[in-house]
Amino acid sequence: MSLAQDSPVRKGGAKALLLTVLGEFVLPAGGEAWTSSLLTAADALGLGEKNARQALSRIGDQGLIRGTRHGRSVRWRLTPAGRQLLETGAERIYSFGRREVGWNGQWLTAHCPVSESQRSVRNELRTELGFLGFGELSASLLISPRVERDEVLREVLGRLGLLEESTILWAHSVNRIEDHELVARAWNLGELADSYARFAKAHRFAEPSEPHVAFAALVELVHEWRRFPFMDPELPTQLLPSDWPGTAAVEIFHEQHAALSTAAQAWFAATEQPVADT
């Protein structure tokens, strides 16, 4: 019987899910795994063998893993680039939301005019500054309460050829009411709050009884959580609603991760046997 029949994981591309497996199970165990182990893991996640093999091939083509044949079996090893990517991702995932963000009331503002003929540059600017937590008051006016990001803001603008035409200021609003109005205009906190609430509801009472189900539940937990550091601008606590659901979601993530890890890690370790690739 396929392990996938009991698996809670039903979403996420094969490549993304296998990258989560590599980061959560392969990286801390030395950075190596047999093809058979990864295919067994893929089966527990509801992925077909063909999709799993294609995903492994794509990850290899990106230079993140390298396969070495041992007789009829193949053992994959994380490359330096793959290890760095996963270590950086793990640090961001597990540190995210665990510290209170203070604020001195200053805003970092950037007016970045981009002509209509440079639409691709505008999209790249929006993507990069969105990743850094900037919000948009208009198509060319961006703000952040993290003034310490001034240097990286200037680096991004310089790389995109926009620095000379841009205006960067540190500013204060008139009062706290206006601060919250700026937040409401620049960020869609309602949508983010809904995402946190759905995550908390889905994972609050996860108590899988079988080791392979614990493995799949842990992968799903991490796979779903890893998107929040890219969605959440990590606004200072003073600028968030008092009942902000992200706070509870952080606690649920770490509680469930701790509850699932022992069984999940043991199950994956038990799959580490060289089996001939067919």
Buried (B, 14 or more C-beta within 10 A) or exposed (E): EEBBEBBBBEEBEBBEBBBBBBBBBBBEEEBBBBBBBBBBBBBBBBBBEEBBBBBBEBBBEBEBBEEEEEEEBBBBBBBEEBBEBBEEBBEEBBEBBEEEBEBEEBBBBBBBEBEEEBEEBBEBBBEBBBEBBBBBEEEBBBBBBBBEBBEEBBEBBEEBEBBEEBEBEEEEBEEEEEBBEBBEEBBEBEEBBEBBBEBBEBBEEBEBEBBBBBBBBBBBBBBBBBEBBEEBBBBBEBBBEEEBBBBBBBEBBBEBBEBBBEBBBEBBEEBBEBBEBE
